[in-house]
């Protein structure tokens, strides 16, 4: 997910009466309610390409309590392309195209290095960013019609931990003390939201490191 998380969760916050972290930005939510219903109804919003993360139990528990989509089955992740193609258009051709891009990148290690914050969003920053940015750039070249968050914000890899009022409440949660020293990134997922929540539709392997 990118800085567009801020816009999306501010929209959600306007509906749920959740205040953003920075009250100076609350003016941005004044015109939210009129557009959120049509935005959430957009079928493109039901698919995403992500890098899944396995978080320590304490941090994952915090995320599940603090992110509405996590409660609906969305795994901890760094977003690559969202929204992606509508579910009904996902076919073998798209699957092969994604796999060709993803398998062109080697698996790598990264670290979650601490807390980052936008208004209404608390996240774990990742380091290094270069492999994420490189994969995103190649996916965007293959699917220029699906820039992350419709191209409204610059891509910035991160793992969202809390949103809305939970963001301010979770800044000093003890779970942050369990950030993993390293994470292995070796696959990407295409996830789809259905009636029961988010599920993995396809998994794509990165090329083994050293190949």
C-alpha positions, 0 to 999 in steps of 0.5 A, a space after each residue: 500500500 502507498 500514501 493512498 492508504 491515507 486517502 482510503 482510510 480517511 474515506 472510511 474514517 469519515 463513514 465510521 466517524 474515525 478521526 485522522 491522526 493530524 486534525 489539520 488534514 481533517 478538512 480532506 474528509 469533508 467530501 468523502 461520504 459522497 464518493 465512498 459508496 461508488 468507490 467501494 462498489 468498483 469491482 477493480 477494488 476487489 483484487 490486489 497484487 501483494 508481497 505477503 509477510 509473516 509477522 511475529 504473533 504479537 504484531 500480527 495480533 495488533 494488525 488484526 485488531 487494528 485493520 478492518 481488511 485484516 479482519 476480513 482475511 487480508 494478510 500482512 503485506 506490501 502492496 504492489 498493484 491495487 486496485 488490479 483487474 476486475 475478478 471476472 477478467 482474471 484469466 490464464 493470459 493475465 496469470 502468465 503475464 504476472 508470472 513472467 514478470 515476477 519470476 524475472 526477479 530474484 528472491 531477497 531478504 528485507 527488514 521491517 525497520 520501525 514505525 512510519 506514520 501518515 494521517 490515519 495510518 501506522 505502518 512498518 517501513 521496509 529496508 531495502 526498498 529497491 527490490 520492491 520498487 524494481 518489481 513494482 516498476 516492471 509490473 506497472 510496465 506490463 500492466 500500465 492500466 493498473 497503477 497502484 492506487 490509480 497513480 494518485 500517489 507515489 509508490 512506497 513499500 510498507 506493511 500497514 499495521 493500524 488505521 483510523 483511531 487504532 493508529 494513534 492508539 497503537 504507536 506505543 504498543 509493546 508489539 513493536 518490540 517484536 519486529 522481525 530482524 529479517 524477512 524472506 521475500 520469495 513470492 507474490 500473491 494475487 488476492 481477491 475479495 469475495 463474499 466471505 473476505 479476501 483469499 489468495 487466488 494465485 501465487 507467483 514465485 520469485 526466481 531463487 536467489 543466486 539463479 
